[in-house]
Structure formats: structure tokens, C-alpha cells
């Protein structure tokens, strides 16, 4: 049986179909992790590119155009 460390508490837990909370050791650790994402404690860094600058110019609204 393969044991992995719970991402929240680091407790060794089995990686198996019986562990419905995998990769976490329990539902509590799963909810703690979800709360961290919800509070934005975790974030995936965003990288900007030249395309962002090029295409953002297209988003400038023209007051003379109507979208309705």
C-alpha cells in the first residue's frame, strides 16, 4: 500500500480507493485546504505577456459605438 503525506497536516495516509478524502487524511483537512483557497491564501501566480498589452488596447470602449 502506498502512503502519502496529507497536504494539510503531513500525516501519512494511504493512497487507495478506501480513502475517500485522498490526498488528504480526513474531511477536516480537506475543508481546511478548501478554506485556504477560498480566502485566497493560496494563489497561482499570473504571468503577463506582450499579448496582454496588445489585446487590452482592443478593449477600450468607444463612446460613439453602441452595443445594444
N, C-alpha and C positions, 0 to 999 in steps of 0.2 A: 504494500500500500504506500502511495506517495503522500508525504506530509509536506505542507507548505506553511509559511508564516502568514498569519492573519495580517492584512494591510493596516488594520487599526491598532491592535494590541500586541502583535507579533507572536501570539500563542500558536504553537504548532497544531495544525488541523488537517484532517485527511482530505485529499482531493478525490472525492468519489461521489457517485450519484446519491448516496445516502445523506450527504451533507448538502441540504437544500440551500444553505446560505453561502456556499463557496464563492469566492475565495475567502470569505470571512468565517470566523469560528462560530458566530451566532447572529441572530437577527438584530441584537443590540448593537454589535459592531457595524453591521450593515447600515443601520439607521444613523449611527454616529458619522459614518463616511458620507452618507447622503446629505446630512445636515451641513457638513463642511462644504460640499459643493453648492448647496442652496444658499449658504451665507457668503459665497464667493471667496472662501478661504483658499480654495483650490482654484486655479485658473490655468488654462492652456495659453501660453504666450502667443500673441499675434505678431506676425512679421509683415511689415508693409513692403510693397513693391512699387516699381515705377508704374505698373498698370493701374494701381490705385489712384495715382495722381492724374493719369491720362483720362481714365473713365469718370473721375469725380467732376471734371470740367463739364461733362455732358449732363450732369445732374442739376446744374444751375438753372433755376426756373426763369423763364422769360415771362414778364408780367403781361406781355401782349398776346400770349397764347392762352387759350382756354382748353382745359382738359375735360370739360363737361359737354 
